[in-house]
């Protein structure tokens, strides 16, 4: 079998160097004779590692000092509930922008707690491509407790690169599938949250970056493990955190620094995405229906000209070591998720395979 | 350095055989060329593994068919919130029994949602030992939505082996630190829940065993990831579960079966606990203040006759490869947590060390 490249949308591949280091020290971490997953989260060794992981994340994203970083249980969907329960306070309404399945799922959860104004900001270009309205046309409602959006929709392959000006309304972003893929101006956000299982580490961990002045307004009914104030005071250790996931996230942050930080990572991500999009655009056999301006660099959905070839495509791809290319069931077709950990060689291998598949079957 | 034995209360040591297997297949699970933490939770391979883990747990605990088994995010403290949010329905009150720090912490969370009647069931024997009132004296309030208790308190070292008759009132148990250490009659319980990081796997996972007729009454404000109905319908995959922790739990379940199941495991746990308690009771230098009838087999706190020797004890123990014996800060002294994964050789090594320490310093 050739080298394996795993295009899973999440849980996604992790950097090979990270996995090899984790494997080597799996049963003997820091020479303690035990695994990092077997030590107390209150031990000096674990606390030092956890703090270093946070600092590395702060360095990577240039997180301002007036933001807390929390390492939480519950994944991204846990934060779908935690955000309204923390931010609504005595307000009754919040605004959600819709760009795909993930932003829609966040709305469902928020509606349990507030009156939600949903605004579909999707539109189509004159060429019939899917796009997103410019940020200047986004509705800003001063009465809303916050404005929520999802800058990268994994299923539709839509990514929003512009940042809106929301004034006093805190901007909340579900960055599960785009965090750490490029520099961002954290100071523009009230809250950034992300499930770990794309660009951070294994599933079961979520990271929350929250502006300090937004902490302290949680509704009474909030489970304490989701209360930003409780977890901020406890350095994310109000309860035992997902210690192994936190450790792996720390290894990923170190690896990102070794790559040259997010400027270098973005450059690589742009090159990877361009390679695949350019190939698709130059082909009459493959297609992607998203406008250039909002094409995701992380998740690239595409269709074959003949859907009846889908199964053949997937089985031949798997035989070539190219795994998990099936598109989400809601949209069908194919999808290549190419997060930070995917090397450009993986995208090259995919393009070569797609090219030869086209020649064989078109 | 001699062989390492890790007495951490949690995250605790995992079986050596499990850790070695996990390390060996860390980067290449089932020959897929990728880690189990890098595959989709929707993949056939992962779903098969997850189902097998559940079945193994069902076999080990003889879980009746009218109980659902859920693999959840959020740890034990997550369930402190999930239990009232799922079970209260339109009832307003629930009863909690107090036996130590963990049952008290559960009450704090439940009070956010219901009127809680707390009953301290601790008492002392004529010898001045700490004990628990017999189950026949526990208050059963037919108006309560449920009765909650914690059968093993890790900090105080108290374990309750008897089962109360609660009639129509569902009995809810936080079994985080005793689950899988002995057979239990699941049919006596409405809900059993457990954070994983003692006898199941790494932190970040909790397991919920819930009688089906109790599902479907969640309060509207519940985060969906904690809603038993939502997770039961989705086979615990409403959101991406903590996939790696689930996998490791599955390996632990297989290992428990290989040990001969819970009858054999209990026998071993009885022998391990007896070895340490008998040594302590035969010494004038060490003491444990819990009555025989409720002494924990999992967490054995003890004190030295001279507290000023505590630091010396801990440093000499560490040098001898006996880790994490410091007692919880709330009670001081020492604590040896000897969950399923601790081999009897570890307890023997501890007793030998304690014996020589006594001879040297008494």
HADDOCK unambig.tbl for C-alpha pairs under 7 A between the chains (distance, minus, plus):
assign (segid A and resid 4 and name CA) (segid B and resid 33 and name CA) 6.23 0.50 0.50
assign (segid A and resid 8 and name CA) (segid B and resid 39 and name CA) 6.89 0.50 0.50
assign (segid A and resid 8 and name CA) (segid B and resid 40 and name CA) 6.56 0.50 0.50
assign (segid A and resid 10 and name CA) (segid B and resid 40 and name CA) 6.05 0.50 0.50
assign (segid A and resid 11 and name CA) (segid B and resid 37 and name CA) 6.62 0.50 0.50
assign (segid A and resid 11 and name CA) (segid B and resid 38 and name CA) 5.29 0.50 0.50
assign (segid A and resid 11 and name CA) (segid B and resid 39 and name CA) 5.87 0.50 0.50
assign (segid A and resid 11 and name CA) (segid B and resid 40 and name CA) 5.43 0.50 0.50
assign (segid A and resid 12 and name CA) (segid B and resid 38 and name CA) 4.95 0.50 0.50
assign (segid A and resid 12 and name CA) (segid B and resid 39 and name CA) 6.65 0.50 0.50
assign (segid A and resid 13 and name CA) (segid B and resid 38 and name CA) 4.84 0.50 0.50
assign (segid A and resid 14 and name CA) (segid B and resid 38 and name CA) 6.95 0.50 0.50
assign (segid A and resid 19 and name CA) (segid B and resid 27 and name CA) 6.69 0.50 0.50
assign (segid A and resid 23 and name CA) (segid B and resid 23 and name CA) 5.84 0.50 0.50
assign (segid A and resid 23 and name CA) (segid B and resid 26 and name CA) 6.13 0.50 0.50
assign (segid A and resid 26 and name CA) (segid B and resid 23 and name CA) 6.14 0.50 0.50
assign (segid A and resid 27 and name CA) (segid B and resid 19 and name CA) 6.69 0.50 0.50
assign (segid A and resid 33 and name CA) (segid B and resid 4 and name CA) 6.21 0.50 0.50
assign (segid A and resid 37 and name CA) (segid B and resid 11 and name CA) 6.63 0.50 0.50
assign (segid A and resid 37 and name CA) (segid B and resid 202 and name CA) 6.04 0.50 0.50
assign (segid A and resid 38 and name CA) (segid B and resid 11 and name CA) 5.29 0.50 0.50
assign (segid A and resid 38 and name CA) (segid B and resid 12 and name CA) 4.95 0.50 0.50
assign (segid A and resid 38 and name CA) (segid B and resid 13 and name CA) 4.83 0.50 0.50
assign (segid A and resid 38 and name CA) (segid B and resid 14 and name CA) 6.95 0.50 0.50
assign (segid A and resid 39 and name CA) (segid B and resid 8 and name CA) 6.86 0.50 0.50
assign (segid A and resid 39 and name CA) (segid B and resid 11 and name CA) 5.86 0.50 0.50
assign (segid A and resid 39 and name CA) (segid B and resid 12 and name CA) 6.65 0.50 0.50
assign (segid A and resid 40 and name CA) (segid B and resid 8 and name CA) 6.55 0.50 0.50
assign (segid A and resid 40 and name CA) (segid B and resid 10 and name CA) 6.05 0.50 0.50
assign (segid A and resid 40 and name CA) (segid B and resid 11 and name CA) 5.42 0.50 0.50
assign (segid A and resid 73 and name CA) (segid B and resid 73 and name CA) 6.21 0.50 0.50
assign (segid A and resid 73 and name CA) (segid B and resid 74 and name CA) 5.10 0.50 0.50
assign (segid A and resid 73 and name CA) (segid B and resid 204 and name CA) 6.57 0.50 0.50
assign (segid A and resid 74 and name CA) (segid B and resid 73 and name CA) 5.12 0.50 0.50
assign (segid A and resid 74 and name CA) (segid B and resid 74 and name CA) 5.77 0.50 0.50
assign (segid A and resid 77 and name CA) (segid B and resid 225 and name CA) 6.98 0.50 0.50
assign (segid A and resid 77 and name CA) (segid B and resid 239 and name CA) 6.50 0.50 0.50
assign (segid A and resid 78 and name CA) (segid B and resid 223 and name CA) 6.97 0.50 0.50
assign (segid A and resid 78 and name CA) (segid B and resid 225 and name CA) 6.33 0.50 0.50
assign (segid A and resid 81 and name CA) (segid B and resid 223 and name CA) 5.36 0.50 0.50
assign (segid A and resid 112 and name CA) (segid B and resid 220 and name CA) 6.39 0.50 0.50
assign (segid A and resid 112 and name CA) (segid B and resid 221 and name CA) 5.95 0.50 0.50
assign (segid A and resid 113 and name CA) (segid B and resid 221 and name CA) 6.70 0.50 0.50
assign (segid A and resid 202 and name CA) (segid B and resid 37 and name CA) 6.03 0.50 0.50
assign (segid A and resid 203 and name CA) (segid B and resid 240 and name CA) 6.71 0.50 0.50
assign (segid A and resid 203 and name CA) (segid B and resid 241 and name CA) 6.65 0.50 0.50
assign (segid A and resid 203 and name CA) (segid B and resid 242 and name CA) 5.00 0.50 0.50
assign (segid A and resid 203 and name CA) (segid B and resid 243 and name CA) 6.20 0.50 0.50
assign (segid A and resid 204 and name CA) (segid B and resid 73 and name CA) 6.57 0.50 0.50
assign (segid A and resid 204 and name CA) (segid B and resid 204 and name CA) 6.37 0.50 0.50
assign (segid A and resid 204 and name CA) (segid B and resid 241 and name CA) 6.26 0.50 0.50
assign (segid A and resid 204 and name CA) (segid B and resid 242 and name CA) 4.12 0.50 0.50
assign (segid A and resid 220 and name CA) (segid B and resid 112 and name CA) 6.38 0.50 0.50
assign (segid A and resid 221 and name CA) (segid B and resid 112 and name CA) 5.95 0.50 0.50
assign (segid A and resid 221 and name CA) (segid B and resid 113 and name CA) 6.70 0.50 0.50
assign (segid A and resid 223 and name CA) (segid B and resid 78 and name CA) 6.98 0.50 0.50
assign (segid A and resid 223 and name CA) (segid B and resid 81 and name CA) 5.36 0.50 0.50
assign (segid A and resid 225 and name CA) (segid B and resid 77 and name CA) 6.97 0.50 0.50
assign (segid A and resid 225 and name CA) (segid B and resid 78 and name CA) 6.34 0.50 0.50
assign (segid A and resid 239 and name CA) (segid B and resid 77 and name CA) 6.49 0.50 0.50
assign (segid A and resid 240 and name CA) (segid B and resid 203 and name CA) 6.72 0.50 0.50
assign (segid A and resid 241 and name CA) (segid B and resid 203 and name CA) 6.64 0.50 0.50
assign (segid A and resid 241 and name CA) (segid B and resid 204 and name CA) 6.26 0.50 0.50
assign (segid A and resid 242 and name CA) (segid B and resid 203 and name CA) 5.00 0.50 0.50
assign (segid A and resid 242 and name CA) (segid B and resid 204 and name CA) 4.11 0.50 0.50
assign (segid A and resid 243 and name CA) (segid B and resid 203 and name CA) 6.19 0.50 0.50
